[in-house]
Amino acid sequence: MPRWMELQAVFDLTGPLDRAGTRFTQVYRGPWRFRTEVVRADPPTLHEIVGRGPLWTSYRWLARFASEGGGTRVTVEFDTRVFGPLDPLVHRLLAGSAGLRHAVI
């Protein structure tokens, strides 16, 4: 996950990351910590998580994995919610993140 989600750390795991029901904390940049839960996992093709963070932020990530050449194509669908006028800014920042829509790793 740190490779394709640009995470700095993952901690407080309650189980394996590839099992529905596992909860954990993700650290992005600086103080951004998100309490997260795996809601669906179908290794090696699908991983879905939901989480909550600061400023009333919530999100859902659905990642699909497919073999491509010598690597793996990662396609991510995401939905974020931030309270009030910050929502459009967060969407622009996430949409502009390198490799967020499609990446081969």
Secondary structure, 3 states (H helix, E strand, C coil): CHHHHCCCEEECCCCCCCCCCCEEEEECCCCCEEEEEEEEEECCCEEEEEEECCCCCEEEEEEEEEEECCEEEEEEEEEEECCHHHHHHHHHHHHCCCCCCEEEC
